[in-house]
Structures are given as structure tokens and as C-alpha cells.
Amino acid sequence: MRKEEILQTLKQDIMTLALKPGTILSETVLSEQFQISRTPLRDVLKQLALEQYINIYPKKGNVVSYIHLESVEQMIFLRSVLEKEILQSLSGRLPLPGILELKEILDAQEKTLSAAESSSEQFLESDDAFHRTLFQLGGRLYLWNLLQQSNVHYARYRRLHLLKQEKLQDILQEHRRILEGLIQGDGKHLPELIDRHLREDINSMFLQENFREYLQPDV
């Protein structure tokens, strides 16, 4: 495999929690797994560290980064500011193709919930698609792509929260209220809707109670 392919594979495994926070990544094991020599492998590991997917310690080695809740809160703040502006700009001005696209995404989310074995990963993909489409319709797709480059802590935080089945239904209903507000031109309440939608879980004890070992310890 080429370096870029290995990099993307490891990123995906970390983002989806296939490689859990705190996992030690042995150079020997990775070299054998990917059939790559140590020098290019270290380049991959350095890039992962640069993007906060892993931490490299002199004696301990390469460790998958713990979820940093302060970074999560900063990302939520940034998304909240951006999406409030985007929703205000789109309020009452959504083109029909945009409305149909957003409704199709929400129908896909509902179908995922109705499946015999609902997949939080599929639901998350639809969730991303809904918000990405809002950025696109608002002419801010560049900013969406920029956010994805610093997303490793927030993405894992979201995946863990989506393990709560009732959370999926709540998200779907919030999406429907946001879309209805956009169609109706309810600019007054849209900022409150998106703020609650993005921020509701940040003070939740769910992660501390169920996944404390995944969180970066307080120093």
C-alpha cells in the first residue's frame, strides 16, 4: 500500500473507534500489516500526530489520542457560530431543489432508524450529509471541508453519543424542525434550534459515565 492509503486507513480506523483511544500502535506490527518499511511508516505516523490522531511519546511509542473535550467544545462553538449565520441566510430562501435534497436525507435517516438493525454509522453519514448540504446551499462548502480537517476529537465524541438509540430519534426530529423553520422563514428561532442541536450533549455525563477511559485525563 502507498503511504497515502495507509494514512487514510489509519485515520478511518481511529475516527470510527476501530482503534480506540489509548491504543498503542507498534511500528513493528504496522510495518508487517501494511508491508511497508519503517522510514515511510514513520512519515505516516508523524502526519497522524500533526493532525492529532495520535500522540508520539519518546518511551511509550505511538498512542491513539484520547478524546479532548476542550477541543470538542471549541469545534461545537465554531460550528454553532457558522451554522447560525448560514441558517439566517437561507431562512425563507431555500430553493426547491435544496428542500427536496434535505428532505431526501431526512427520509434516509428515518429509514435507518426503522431498520431491524439500525446502524449509527449510517445515521452519522446522513447527519453529516444534512449539515454539509446546508453549508453547500449557503455557499460555505469550503468552510465545511475546512472543519473536517480538525474533526478527530469531535467526530469520535459524536459517534459515542450516537450509541444512545434515543439520541438518534432526537437528532432526526431536530433536523425536521430546522428544515421546517428554514422553509417557513422562521429566522427568529433558527439560531436557538441549531445552538441546542449542536450543544445539548457537551455537558452530558454520558461519556464520563460510560467511556471515561476514552477521554483525555485532566492534568
N, C-alpha and C positions, 0 to 999 in steps of 0.2 A: 504493500500500500504506500501511496505517496504521503508526504508529511501533512499536506492539507487534509487528506482523507482521514488520517489518524487524528488530527486535531479536531475535526468536526465530529468524529465518532466519540471521542472522549468528552467533548462538550455536551453532546446529546445524552450520554450516559450520566453525566453529572446533573444536567438540568432535569432529567426525568427521575432522578434519585436511584437509578440503577447502581450508580456509585454513590454511596451515602456519605454525608459529611463526616469527616474524620477518618475515612478510608485511606490507608497508606498505599500509594502507587509505587510499586517496586520497579525500578528500571530494568532489572533482570527479567521479571515477568512480562512487562510491557514489550521489551525487546523481542522476546520469544513469541509473544502473542501476535505482534504485528510484523514480525520478520523484518526488523529494522535495526540498524546499528546504533550504538549509544549516542554518537555525535548528533545525528539528525533528531533522535528521540529527545535529547536534551533541549534542542531548539523548540520542539513542540511543548515541552514542559515549561520552558521559560515563557512562552506565549500564553499558556494557560494561567500561569502565575500573574502575568501582566494584566490579564482580564479578570482576575480574582476567582477563577475556578478552583485553583489550588494554592496552597502555601508551600514554599520550599524552605525547609529548616536544615541547617548545616549538619546536624547529627541524626535527626529523626527522619529526614528524607522528604518525599513529596506527599502532601496530605491534602485530600479534598477539603476545600474551605467549608467552615461552619457557616450557617445562615446568620448574617449580621443584621439584626433587627433595626439598627440605626440606618443602615443603607436601604432597607425596605421602606422605612418611614420617609426617607428623602425621595425615593422613587415615587411613592404614593403622592407626596406633596407636589412633585413636578408634574405627574400625570393629571392630578386634580386641577392645577392651575391651567394647564394646556387644554384639557377637555372642557372645562367651563367655558373658555373662550371659543372653542370650536362649536360647542352646542349653541352658544349665543348667536354665533354667526350663521348657523344652519336653521335656527328656530323659525318655523313658518316658511322656510325657503328650500326645503328638501325637494329635489327633482323627483319625479315619479320613478325613474329607473333606480334611484337611490333608495326610495321607500321600499320598492319591491325586493331589492337586494338584501336590505336589512331584515325584512320580513322572512325571506327565504332562510337566512342564517338562523333566525329565532325558531323557525319551524324545524330546522335541523337539530337545534339544541333540545327542543321538546321531544323530538323523535328519539334522541339519545337517552333522555330520561325515561321514556316509555319502553325502551328495550328491556328484554328479560335480564340481560346482564349489562347494565348501563356502565359506560366507560368514562371515567373522569378525564382521561386523556383526550378522548374525542370531544367531550364537553369543553375542555380547555381550548382546543383548537377552534371551536366555534366561538368561544368567548373572545379569543384574540381576533378572529375574523370580524366580529361585530365592531370592536373598538378600532381596528385597523381601517375598516370601511368608513367609520366616522372621520378619522384623520384624513382619509383619501378624499371624501366628499368635501371636507373643509379646506382642501388644498394644502394639507400639512403632512403628507405621507413621508417626506424626508425626515421630519421630526419623529415620526413613529419608528422608522428604521434606525434612527439615532438612539432612541430609547432602548431598542433591542440589544444594542452593543454593551449596555451596562445593566443587564437584566438578570444576572445569575442568582442573586440573593432573592429578588422579588419573585422570579419565576418559581423557585423552589418553595417559597413561602405560600404562593397561591396553590401549588399542587397539593401541599399538605392540607390546606384548608378545604380543598375540594374533596377530600376523603370523607367529609361530613355530607351524607346524602341529602339532608335537608337544606344544606347550603346551596346545592345546585338549583333547587327549585326557587329559592330566594333570588338567586342571580338572574334566572330566567324572567321572573316577574319584574325585577328592577329594570332589566333590558326593555321589557314591553312598556313599562311606564316611561322610560326615557324616549323610546320611539314615538309613543303617543304624544308626549309633550312636544317633541320636535314637529310632528305633523300639525298639532293644534296651535303651534306658535306660543307655547307657554314659557316664554323666556324668564318669567319671574321665578318659577320653581325648578327649572332645569339645573341651575348651579347646586341647589340643595340636594337634588336627586343624585347627581354624579358624585358629589362630595361624600354622601352617605354610602353610595355604592362602592367607592374605592377605599374609604377609610374605616368602614364598620368593624373590620376584624383586627385592626392594628393593636388595639388594647385588649383583645380577647386572650383568655388564659388557655385556649385550646392547645396552642403549640407548647407552652410551658408545661402543661399537664400531660401531654401525650408524646411530645417529641423534644423534650429538653436536651437530650443527647445530641440533637442536630443543630442546636443553637450555639452561637459563639458565646463562651462564658464571659461573664462580667470580669473585667480586670481590676 
